[in-house]
């Protein structure tokens, strides 16, 4: 959601007309994220989120739109996507594809303001997401699979920065460990795959909405659970056991984990830590965008997670989760 593509005021006037949003009052760039250009659009009919992507394909966008429609039918708290006057969910503009969503109310919560109660409620909603999408027929393979991540690491291992090259070698070894601990044979379904603190809106102490379903795909449910745990339950250089246990407890209130899912959680968690370390190096640390165009995320925070997981091993991880 960084500002990768400069869009003129005339573009937003066109978007407002195509989607029937009324007269434009203001446009504000949103510099968070890594691959898209997003803006807050104010018109005389309300506030909207406008996303311009040059990366995601038409099939990706149709999968996302179908998923959001499915979630809406189940009354799951998720973004409301708008359609054009002709009923399309996106439009080709300025060398990319534009989608529009209603602006979500609420606030984002981060440490030190997260409590066990927050994490238990978050886990409950994640369990509901996995339950509600079991009947969704759409399919998209994971665009950030181990093979893709391994390719990133191979590139980074040849980087002229000796520090990055050394880290890439370490991550390759950790990826090998992660894959040796992921045994398969577990249920697959549609997962969010990117449920970070800036992808959840809170209304008071309750979850108002999950959003940013761009990485959603058909994958192991356990991977989604521990990607979320990595994002929300690590602070100050370590995992927070009370928050970890609360997230898992809330999730299992809705969808209990099978024995094979429990056995695979450590491998999923280590893979997730490696994957996000590598993507943060690529998308943030090495990005040429200036600070006003991109809010950077430090890859070292995910490298610390990967190292902590490696040190505790599968049995230590199960203890951390209270399993």
VOBA-1610 file (N, C-alpha, C; in pm, whole numbers, padded with zeros to 5 digits, always signed):
BEGIN
Unk+00082-00120+00000Unk+00000+00000+00000Unk+00086+00126+00000Unk+00200+00117-00058Unk+00284+00235-00072Unk+00241+00315-00194Unk+00303+00431-00213Unk+00269+00516-00328Unk+00369+00486-00438Unk+00338+00387-00520Unk+00427+00345-00628Unk+00398+00417-00759Unk+00274+00457-00778Unk+00232+00519-00904Unk+00172+00656-00875Unk+00226+00759-00938Unk+00172+00894-00920Unk+00043+00907-01001Unk-00065+00937-00930Unk-00196+00951-00994Unk-00242+01096-00985Unk-00283+01151-01097Unk-00324+01291-01102Unk-00463+01310-01042Unk-00499+01432-01005Unk-00635+01458-00955Unk-00742+01416-01055Unk-00712+01427-01184Unk-00810+01390-01286Unk-00843+01241-01281Unk-00745+01159-01240Unk-00771+01016-01229Unk-00876+00988-01123Unk-00868+01058-01011Unk-00964+01035-00903Unk-01103+01089-00940Unk-01106+01192-01019Unk-01235+01239-01071Unk-01298+01132-01160Unk-01216+01068-01243Unk-01265+00960-01329Unk-01312+00842-01245Unk-01234+00806-01143Unk-01272+00695-01057Unk-01405+00723-00989Unk-01419+00843-00936Unk-01544+00880-00870Unk-01662+00871-00965Unk-01642+00910-01090Unk-01750+00903-01189Unk-01781+00758-01225Unk-01678+00678-01251Unk-01697+00539-01292Unk-01768+00459-01184Unk-01733+00484-01057Unk-01792+00408-00946Unk-01913+00479-00883Unk-01951+00595-00937Unk-02068+00665-00887Unk-02052+00715-00745Unk-01937+00777-00716Unk-01907+00819-00580Unk-01939+00965-00551Unk-01977+01041-00652Unk-02006+01183-00631Unk-01884+01269-00658Unk-01892+01394-00614Unk-01785+01491-00641Unk-01670+01476-00542Unk-01547+01481-00594Unk-01428+01464-00511Unk-01405+01588-00426Unk-01381+01566-00297Unk-01347+01674-00205Unk-01199+01674-00168Unk-01142+01557-00146Unk-01000+01550-00112Unk-00946+01410-00141Unk-00814+01403-00161Unk-00745+01277-00185Unk-00619+01276-00099Unk-00601+01168-00022Unk-00486+01157+00068Unk-00409+01028+00041Unk-00281+01037+00003Unk-00203+00914-00018Unk-00184+00838+00112Unk-00175+00705+00101Unk-00150+00618+00216Unk-00018+00547+00191Unk+00089+00582+00263Unk+00222+00529+00231Unk+00256+00394+00293Unk+00162+00332+00370Unk+00192+00202+00428Unk+00182+00092+00321Unk+00250-00021+00346Unk+00240-00136+00260Unk+00360-00152+00170Unk+00346-00239+00068Unk+00465-00271-00010Unk+00447-00274-00161Unk+00329-00311-00214Unk+00322-00333-00358Unk+00220-00247-00432Unk+00121-00192-00362Unk+00016-00116-00430Unk+00025+00033-00399Unk-00052+00111-00474Unk-00068+00253-00447Unk-00210+00275-00397Unk-00224+00323-00273Unk-00356+00340-00214Unk-00378+00484-00169Unk-00504+00524-00171Unk-00542+00660-00130Unk-00675+00656-00054Unk-00689+00752+00036Unk-00820+00779+00096Unk-00887+00886+00012Unk-01006+00856-00034Unk-01080+00947-00121Unk-01204+00998-00048Unk-01215+01129-00036Unk-01333+01192+00024Unk-01417+01253-00087Unk-01547+01218-00089Unk-01639+01280-00185Unk-01760+01332-00109Unk-01853+01389-00182Unk-01971+01439-00113Unk-02067+01328-00072Unk-02032+01202-00103Unk-02115+01089-00058Unk-02047+01007+00051Unk-01922+01040+00086Unk-01856+00966+00192Unk-01707+00949+00170Unk-01649+00856+00243Unk-01506+00830+00242Unk-01481+00690+00185Unk-01378+00678+00100Unk-01352+00553+00031Unk-01202+00522+00029Unk-01174+00394+00010Unk-01038+00345-00003Unk-01017+00307-00149Unk-00921+00370-00216Unk-00896+00347-00358Unk-00760+00280-00373Unk-00759+00163-00436Unk-00636+00085-00453Unk-00601+00074-00601Unk-00479+00110-00634Unk-00427+00095-00770Unk-00314-00007-00767Unk-00328-00114-00846Unk-00224-00217-00848Unk-00172-00239-00989Unk-00042-00251-00998Unk+00020-00289-01125Unk+00077-00430-01115Unk+00055-00495-01002Unk+00115-00625-00974Unk+00013-00738-00983Unk-00106-00716-00931Unk-00204-00823-00920Unk-00281-00840-01051Unk-00302-00965-01088Unk-00368-00997-01215Unk-00520-00984-01204Unk-00586-00989-01318Unk-00732-00987-01318Unk-00788-01108-01243Unk-00725-01225-01260Unk-00771-01344-01187Unk-00756-01326-01037Unk-00646-01266-00993Unk-00627-01238-00850Unk-00740-01151-00796Unk-00772-01047-00871Unk-00874-00953-00826Unk-01013-01016-00827Unk-01040-01101-00925Unk-01170-01169-00928Unk-01182-01267-00812Unk-01072-01335-00777Unk-01074-01424-00661Unk-01105-01345-00535Unk-01037-01233-00516Unk-01060-01150-00399Unk-01205-01102-00392Unk-01258-01055-00505Unk-01395-01004-00509Unk-01495-01114-00473Unk-01475-01234-00528Unk-01566-01345-00498Unk-01557-01383-00350Unk-01436-01380-00295Unk-01418-01412-00153Unk-01490-01311-00065Unk-01474-01183-00095Unk-01541-01080-00015Unk-01692-01092-00024Unk-01743-01125-00141Unk-01888-01145-00155Unk-01934-01264-00072Unk-01854-01371-00070Unk-01886-01488+00011Unk-01888-01452+00159Unk-01787-01379+00205Unk-01781-01339+00345Unk-01897-01250+00384Unk-01937-01162+00293Unk-02052-01075+00321Unk-02178-01157+00339Unk-02193-01263+00260Unk-02311-01348+00271Unk-02316-01419+00407Unk-02198-01440+00465Unk-02190-01503+00597Unk-02183-01400+00710Unk-02198-01274+00675Unk-02194-01164+00772Unk-02061-01158+00847Unk-01954-01200+00780Unk-01822-01189+00841Unk-01773-01046+00825Unk-01714-00987+00929Unk-01669-00847+00922Unk-01550-00829+00828Unk-01576-00780+00709Unk-01475-00766+00605Unk-01508-00646+00518Unk-01418-00605+00430Unk-01443-00484+00350Unk-01562-00498+00256Unk-01627-00385+00231Unk-01734-00378+00132Unk-01674-00322+00004Unk-01671-00406-00099Unk-01616-00362-00227Unk-01727-00303-00314Unk-01696-00191-00376Unk-01794-00125-00462Unk-01776-00169-00607Unk-01880-00155-00684Unk-01875-00189-00826Unk-01898-00064-00909Unk-01855-00071-01034Unk-01877+00040-01127Unk-02024+00048-01164Unk-02058+00147-01240Unk-02197+00161-01286Unk-02238+00041-01372Unk-02137-00027-01429Unk-02165-00144-01512Unk-02153-00275-01436Unk-02128-00267-01305Unk-02122-00387-01222Unk-01986-00452-01212Unk-01881-00389-01263Unk-01746-00445-01254Unk-01685-00415-01118Unk-01600-00505-01069Unk-01538-00485-00938Unk-01404-00413-00947Unk-01351-00398-01067Unk-01230-00319-01086Unk-01229-00263-01228Unk-01145-00164-01250Unk-01137-00100-01381Unk-00990-00078-01417Unk-00959-00089-01546Unk-00822-00067-01594Unk-00798+00083-01608Unk-00696+00134-01535Unk-00664+00276-01541Unk-00515+00297-01513Unk-00454+00391-01583Unk-00317+00435-01555Unk-00218+00319-01543Unk-00226+00226-01636Unk-00132+00115-01638Unk-00153+00011-01531Unk-00266+00014-01464Unk-00295-00083-01359Unk-00444-00106-01346Unk-00484-00158-01231Unk-00624-00191-01205Unk-00667-00125-01075Unk-00781-00058-01081Unk-00830+00019-00966Unk-00951-00050-00906Unk-00948-00068-00775Unk-01061-00119-00698Unk-01096-00016-00591Unk-01223-00014-00552Unk-01271+00083-00454Unk-01347+00011-00343Unk-01322+00051-00219Unk-01388-00008-00103Unk-01442+00102-00014Unk-01548+00071+00058Unk-01594+00166+00160Unk-01488+00178+00268Unk-01471+00297+00320Unk-01374+00319+00427Unk-01422+00248+00553Unk-01333+00173+00618Unk-01371+00097+00736Unk-01356+00181+00862Unk-01459+00185+00946Unk-01446+00256+01073Unk-01363+00175+01172Unk-01318+00241+01277Unk-01244+00172+01381Unk-01100+00218+01388Unk-01024+00153+01477Unk-00884+00187+01497Unk-00798+00062+01490Unk-00669+00080+01467Unk-00574-00029+01468Unk-00505-00031+01604Unk-00485-00149+01659Unk-00421-00163+01790Unk-00285-00228+01776Unk-00190-00182+01855Unk-00054-00236+01855Unk-00004-00247+01999Unk+00109-00311+02016Unk+00174-00313+02147Unk+00213-00170+02186Unk+00199-00135+02313Unk+00170-00218+02429Unk+00022-00224+02466Unk-00065-00189+02372Unk-00207-00179+02403Unk-00284-00308+02379Unk-00216-00415+02341Unk-00283-00543+02316Unk-00287-00626+02444Unk-00403-00682+02472Unk-00423-00765+02591Unk-00460-00907+02549Unk-00461-00996+02645Unk-00503-01134+02618Unk-00646-01137+02567Unk-00730-01048+02618Unk-00869-01043+02572Unk-00875-01008+02423Unk-00792-00912+02380Unk-00788-00878+02238Unk-00748-01000+02154Unk-00643-01069+02199Unk-00592-01182+02121Unk-00690-01298+02118Unk-00763-01320+02226Unk-00862-01427+02225Unk-00974-01395+02127Unk-01018-01269+02125Unk-01122-01230+02030Unk-01072-01236+01887Unk-00946-01199+01866Unk-00888-01209+01733Unk-00885-01356+01687Unk-00843-01445+01776Unk-00841-01587+01743Unk-00978-01641+01709Unk-01078-01596+01783Unk-01215-01638+01757Unk-01259-01597+01617Unk-01229-01473+01579Unk-01269-01427+01445Unk-01192-01500+01336Unk-01065-01532+01361Unk-00989-01607+01262Unk-01048-01746+01245Unk-01089-01808+01355Unk-01156-01937+01347Unk-01285-01929+01266Unk-01359-01821+01285Unk-01483-01802+01209Unk-01453-01785+01060Unk-01345-01712+01028Unk-01308-01695+00888Unk-01282-01831+00824Unk-01206-01917+00891Unk-01175-02048+00836Unk-01299-02136+00830Unk-01388-02122+00923Unk-01513-02198+00920Unk-01602-02150+00805Unk-01615-02020+00790Unk-01709-01965+00692Unk-01663-01984+00548Unk-01532-02000+00528Unk-01484-02015+00390Unk-01473-02161+00347Unk-01512-02254+00433Unk-01505-02395+00394Unk-01597-02425+00275Unk-01702-02346+00259Unk-01794-02367+00147Unk-01762-02279+00027Unk-01652-02204+00034Unk-01614-02117-00078Unk-01542-02200-00183Unk-01587-02190-00307Unk-01534-02277-00413Unk-01415-02215-00487Unk-01388-02087-00468Unk-01279-02023-00539Unk-01144-02078-00495Unk-01045-02072-00585Unk-00915-02125-00552Unk-00805-02035-00607Unk-00702-02018-00528Unk-00582-01946-00569Unk-00464-02008-00497Unk-00364-02047-00570Unk-00247-02106-00507Unk-00169-01998-00432Unk-00093-02040-00334Unk-00016-01947-00253Unk+00090-01878-00340Unk+00082-01746-00359Unk+00181-01677-00442Unk+00317-01663-00374Unk+00322-01696-00244Unk+00447-01685-00169Unk+00482-01821-00109Unk+00491-01919-00196Unk+00521-02056-00155Unk+00667-02071-00115Unk+00704-02183-00054Unk+00846-02206-00021Unk+00938-02196-00142Unk+00893-02243-00257Unk+00978-02234-00377Unk+01003-02089-00416Unk+00900-02005-00405Unk+00916-01862-00436Unk+01014-01798-00337Unk+00996-01827-00209Unk+01084-01770-00106Unk+01227-01818-00127Unk+01243-01944-00164Unk+01378-01996-00188Unk+01445-01922-00304Unk+01365-01886-00405Unk+01418-01808-00516Unk+01463-01670-00472Unk+01385-01608-00384Unk+01426-01477-00330Unk+01559-01489-00258Unk+01572-01593-00176Unk+01693-01608-00097Unk+01814-01636-00184Unk+01793-01710-00292Unk+01904-01735-00385Unk+01954-01603-00444Unk+01862-01515-00478Unk+01900-01384-00531Unk+01974-01302-00425Unk+01921-01302-00303Unk+01983-01224-00196Unk+02120-01277-00158Unk+02141-01407-00175Unk+02271-01466-00141Unk+02382-01413-00232Unk+02342-01358-00347Unk+02440-01301-00441Unk+02447-01149-00431Unk+02380-01092-00332Unk+02377-00946-00320Unk+02515-00893-00280Unk+02554-00778-00335Unk+02687-00723-00300Unk+02701-00682-00154Unk+02588-00658-00086Unk+02594-00628+00057Unk+02622-00759+00132Unk+02742-00770+00191Unk+02784-00895+00255Unk+02691-00934+00369Unk+02635-00835+00441Unk+02545-00865+00551Unk+02419-00933+00500Unk+02361-00881+00392Unk+02240-00940+00336Unk+02269-01079+00280Unk+02382-01095+00216Unk+02417-01226+00162Unk+02431-01330+00272Unk+02491-01291+00384Unk+02506-01382+00497Unk+02371-01418+00557Unk+02284-01318+00572Unk+02150-01342+00625Unk+02073-01435+00532Unk+02088-01417+00402Unk+02019-01505+00306Unk+02061-01650+00327Unk+02189-01675+00350Unk+02235-01810+00377Unk+02175-01868+00503Unk+02167-01784+00608Unk+02103-01828+00732Unk+01957-01863+00709Unk+01887-01777+00635Unk+01745-01800+00609Unk+01723-01926+00525Unk+01813-01954+00433Unk+01800-02077+00354Unk+01808-02199+00444Unk+01896-02196+00541Unk+01907-02309+00633Unk+01782-02321+00720Unk+01730-02208+00764Unk+01607-02211+00845Unk+01488-02257+00763Unk+01486-02220+00635Unk+01378-02268+00547Unk+01384-02420+00533Unk+01504-02474+00521Unk+01518-02619+00515Unk+01461-02684+00642Unk+01492-02625+00756Unk+01439-02678+00883Unk+01287-02670+00886Unk+01234-02556+00843Unk+01089-02538+00843Unk+01021-02643+00756Unk+01076-02666+00636Unk+01013-02761+00545Unk+01023-02904+00598Unk+01127-02934+00673Unk+01140-03069+00730Unk+01037-03092+00840Unk+00981-02984+00895Unk+00884-02993+01003Unk+00740-02977+00955Unk+00722-02954+00826Unk+00586-02941+00770Unk+00553-03071+00698Unk+00469-03152+00763Unk+00447-03289+00718Unk+00332-03303+00620Unk+00258-03195+00594Unk+00142-03207+00506Unk+00029-03281+00574Unk-00059-03339+00493Unk-00169-03423+00542Unk-00268-03347+00631Unk-00272-03216+00618Unk-00364-03138+00702Unk-00468-03068+00614Unk-00578-03026+00673Unk-00684-02963+00592Unk-00640-02829+00534Unk-00682-02805+00412Unk-00654-02680+00343Unk-00784-02603+00323Unk-00772-02474+00314Unk-00888-02389+00287Unk-00840-02249+00257Unk-00931-02156+00243Unk-00894-02019+00213Unk-00846-01951+00340Unk-00727-01895+00334Unk-00669-01825+00448Unk-00641-01680+00411Unk-00630-01595+00512Unk-00599-01454+00490Unk-00454-01438+00449Unk-00364-01500+00523Unk-00220-01508+00495Unk-00142-01380+00524Unk-00207-01278+00577Unk-00136-01151+00602Unk-00205-01073+00713Unk-00249-01143+00819Unk-00331-01076+00921Unk-00242-01007+01023Unk-00182-00897+00980Unk-00098-00814+01065Unk-00184-00715+01143Unk-00121-00646+01237Unk-00197-00552+01320Unk-00259-00438+01238Unk-00197-00405+01123Unk-00253-00297+01041Unk-00354-00348+00940Unk-00398-00475+00955Unk-00502-00530+00869Unk-00627-00569+00948Unk-00639-00514+01068Unk-00756-00538+01153Unk-00802-00405+01210Unk-00932-00379+01201Unk-00992-00262+01265Unk-01065-00308+01390Unk-01050-00230+01497Unk-01115-00260+01624Unk-01219-00155+01655Unk-01331-00199+01707Unk-01435-00110+01757Unk-01447-00135+01906Unk-01385-00047+01985Unk-01374-00075+02127Unk-01286-00197+02146Unk-01335-00295+02222Unk-01258-00416+02244Unk-01293-00529+02150Unk-01375-00501+02049Unk-01419-00604+01956Unk-01358-00585+01818Unk-01344-00694+01746Unk-01294-00687+01609Unk-01401-00625+01520Unk-01365-00513+01456Unk-01459-00448+01365Unk-01454-00505+01226Unk-01333-00540+01180Unk-01318-00596+01045Unk-01178-00648+01024Unk-01167-00756+00946Unk-01042-00796+00883Unk-01041-00730+00745Unk-00925-00684+00699Unk-00920-00630+00564Unk-00786-00663+00499Unk-00768-00615+00377Unk-00649-00642+00296Unk-00635-00792+00270Unk-00726-00846+00189Unk-00726-00988+00156Unk-00645-01017+00030Unk-00548-00932-00001Unk-00473-00948-00126Unk-00389-01075-00131Unk-00344-01124-00017Unk-00261-01244-00016Unk-00343-01370+00008Unk-00475-01356+00020Unk-00560-01471+00047Unk-00539-01579-00059Unk-00540-01704-00014Unk-00515-01816-00104Unk-00564-01943-00036Unk-00556-02055-00108Unk-00593-02183-00049Unk-00466-02249+00004Unk-00462-02265+00134Unk-00342-02314+00203Unk-00383-02382+00333Unk-00284-02423+00409Unk-00310-02486+00539Unk-00363-02383+00638Unk-00471-02418+00708Unk-00527-02327+00807Unk-00424-02293+00915Unk-00344-02392+00953Unk-00244-02369+01057Unk-00144-02262+01020Unk-00111-02251+00891Unk-00019-02146+00847Unk-00077-02008+00878Unk-00206-01992+00856Unk-00270-01863+00883Unk-00267-01831+01032Unk-00291-01931+01114Unk-00292-01910+01259Unk-00155-01862+01307Unk-00047-01925+01261Unk+00084-01887+01315Unk+00142-01763+01246Unk+00102-01734+01123Unk+00138-01603+01065Unk+00079-01493+01151Unk-00047-01513+01192Unk-00113-01416+01280Unk-00043-01408+01414Unk-00008-01523+01469Unk+00061-01526+01598Unk+00196-01456+01590Unk+00272-01482+01483Unk+00400-01412+01466Unk+00382-01261+01463Unk+00274-01216+01401Unk+00252-01073+01385Unk+00208-01005+01514Unk+00127-01073+01594Unk+00061-01009+01708Unk+00122-01042+01843Unk+00194-01152+01855Unk+00233-01202+01987Unk+00384-01197+02012Unk+00454-01112+01940Unk+00598-01095+01957Unk+00625-00947+01980Unk+00696-00916+02088Unk+00727-00775+02117Unk+00846-00770+02212Unk+00925-00665+02199Unk+01040-00649+02287Unk+01144-00757+02269Unk+01152-00816+02150Unk+01253-00916+02124Unk+01214-01058+02157Unk+01089-01082+02197Unk+01049-01218+02232Unk+00900-01240+02218Unk+00860-01367+02220Unk+00719-01403+02217Unk+00657-01382+02354Unk+00530-01345+02355Unk+00456-01319+02478Unk+00361-01436+02503Unk+00396-01526+02595Unk+00320-01650+02613Unk+00171-01629+02638Unk+00135-01531+02719Unk-00008-01511+02750Unk-00086-01475+02625Unk-00026-01394+02538Unk-00096-01356+02414Unk-00101-01474+02318Unk+00008-01551+02311Unk+00008-01670+02224Unk-00102-01767+02264Unk-00109-01797+02394Unk-00209-01892+02442Unk-00350-01838+02419Unk-00369-01708+02436Unk-00503-01650+02419Unk-00548-01659+02273Unk-00459-01632+02179Unk-00494-01640+02037Unk-00534-01783+02001Unk-00454-01880+02043Unk-00484-02020+02010Unk-00612-02065+02079Unk-00632-02022+02202Unk-00753-02059+02275Unk-00879-02005+02205Unk-00875-01879+02164Unk-00989-01822+02094Unk-01015-01892+01962Unk-00909-01927+01891Unk-00925-01996+01763Unk-00991-02132+01783Unk-00940-02207+01882Unk-00992-02342+01903Unk-01132-02344+01961Unk-01178-02234+02015Unk-01319-02227+02057Unk-01411-02245+01938Unk-01363-02204+01820Unk-01444-02213+01698Unk-01403-02333+01613Unk-01274-02355+01603Unk-01223-02461+01514Unk-01106-02533+01582Unk-01133-02639+01656Unk-01024-02713+01723Unk-00923-02768+01621Unk-00797-02762+01657Unk-00690-02811+01571Unk-00677-02963+01583Unk-00659-03028+01468Unk-00635-03172+01469Unk-00493-03200+01513Unk-00463-03327+01542Unk-00329-03365+01587Unk-00223-03331+01482Unk-00252-03357+01353Unk-00153-03329+01251Unk-00134-03178+01233Unk-00239-03101+01252Unk-00225-02955+01244Unk-00135-02905+01356Unk-00153-02956+01475Unk-00068-02916+01587Unk+00079-02951+01559Unk+00101-03068+01502Unk+00237-03112+01474Unk+00307-03024+01370Unk+00228-02963+01282Unk+00284-02882+01174Unk+00302-02735+01210Unk+00252-02691+01324Unk+00252-02548+01355Unk+00393-02489+01362Unk+00487-02561+01420Unk+00622-02507+01431Unk+00681-02482+01293Unk+00670-02578+01202Unk+00722-02561+01068Unk+00657-02444+00996Unk+00526-02430+01012Unk+00455-02317+00951Unk+00506-02184+01008Unk+00524-02180+01140Unk+00567-02055+01204Unk+00707-02016+01158Unk+00797-02113+01150Unk+00933-02083+01106Unk+00934-02041+00959Unk+00856-02110+00877Unk+00846-02069+00737Unk+00794-01926+00727Unk+00688-01895+00804Unk+00632-01760+00799Unk+00734-01655+00839Unk+00814-01684+00941Unk+00916-01587+00985Unk+01022-01567+00877Unk+01064-01676+00812Unk+01161-01665+00703Unk+01102-01588+00586Unk+00978-01623+00551Unk+00912-01559+00436Unk+00901-01408+00453Unk+00860-01363+00572Unk+00841-01220+00592Unk+00974-01147+00615Unk+01075-01216+00666Unk+01208-01154+00670Unk+01255-01125+00528Unk+01242-01225+00442Unk+01289-01209+00304Unk+01210-01103+00229Unk+01078-01102+00245Unk+00998-01005+00171Unk+01021-00863+00221Unk+01049-00848+00350Unk+01078-00714+00401Unk+01213-00663+00352Unk+01307-00752+00335Unk+01434-00709+00275Unk+01408-00661+00133Unk+01334-00738+00056Unk+01309-00706-00084Unk+01220-00583-00100Unk+01109-00578-00026Unk+01007-00475-00049Unk+01032-00345+00026Unk+01109-00350+00135Unk+01130-00231+00216Unk+01277-00190+00223Unk+01361-00282+00271Unk+01502-00246+00292Unk+01570-00207+00161Unk+01538-00275+00054Unk+01600-00247-00075Unk+01516-00158-00166Unk+01403-00110-00117Unk+01317-00026-00200Unk+01381+00111-00224Unk+01371+00162-00347Unk+01426+00295-00376Unk+01332+00409-00340Unk+01211+00377-00295Unk+01114+00483-00266Unk+01157+00566-00145Unk+01133+00698-00149Unk+01166+00783-00034Unk+01069+00763+00081Unk+01102+00816+00197Unk+01023+00793+00319Unk+00880+00843+00307Unk+00857+00951+00229Unk+00721+01003+00218Unk+00634+00919+00125Unk+00694+00823+00056Unk+00621+00736-00035Unk+00603+00594+00021Unk+00679+00560+00124Unk+00676+00425+00177Unk+00712+00425+00324Unk+00621+00373+00407Unk+00652+00354+00549Unk+00724+00220+00562Unk+00850+00224+00598Unk+00933+00104+00595Unk+00909+00015+00718Unk+00931-00114+00696Unk+00924-00213+00803Unk+01059-00283+00811Unk+01111-00293+00930Unk+01246-00345+00953Unk+01246-00497+00946Unk+01321-00553+00854Unk+01328-00699+00840Unk+01386-00765+00964Unk+01463-00692+01042Unk+01530-00752+01158Unk+01430-00801+01262Unk+01312-00740+01267Unk+01212-00786+01364Unk+01164-00927+01329Unk+01158-00960+01200Unk+01118-01096+01162Unk+01235-01192+01165Unk+01354-01143+01143Unk+01472-01227+01161Unk+01483-01269+01307Unk+01449-01179+01398Unk+01450-01213+01541Unk+01349-01322+01572Unk+01233-01319+01508Unk+01133-01424+01527Unk+01187-01558+01478Unk+01246-01556+01358Unk+01299-01681+01302Unk+01405-01741+01393Unk+01492-01658+01447Unk+01598-01708+01535Unk+01540-01758+01667Unk+01439-01689+01719Unk+01376-01733+01843Unk+01308-01868+01824Unk+01241-01886+01712Unk+01175-02013+01684Unk+01276-02125+01669Unk+01383-02097+01597Unk+01488-02199+01579Unk+01546-02243+01713Unk+01563-02149+01804Unk+01621-02180+01935Unk+01526-02265+02020Unk+01395-02240+02011Unk+01302-02312+02099Unk+01264-02449+02043Unk+01265-02466+01912Unk+01232-02594+01852Unk+01085-02630+01865Unk+01044-02743+01806Unk+00901-02781+01806Unk+00842-02799+01945Unk+00914-02863+02037Unk+00857-02886+02170Unk+00842-02756+02246Unk+00942-02669+02235Unk+00933-02541+02301Unk+00819-02456+02245Unk+00797-02468+02114Unk+00688-02392+02051Unk+00553-02442+02100Unk+00538-02573+02111Unk+00411-02627+02162Unk+00385-02578+02304Unk+00489-02572+02385Unk+00473-02519+02522Unk+00433-02373+02520Unk+00495-02294+02430Unk+00462-02153+02417Unk+00315-02132+02386Unk+00258-02221+02303Unk+00118-02207+02263Unk+00022-02270+02362Unk+00074-02337+02461Unk-00012-02404+02559Unk-00076-02530+02503Unk-00007-02595+02409Unk-00062-02715+02345Unk+00011-02842+02394
//
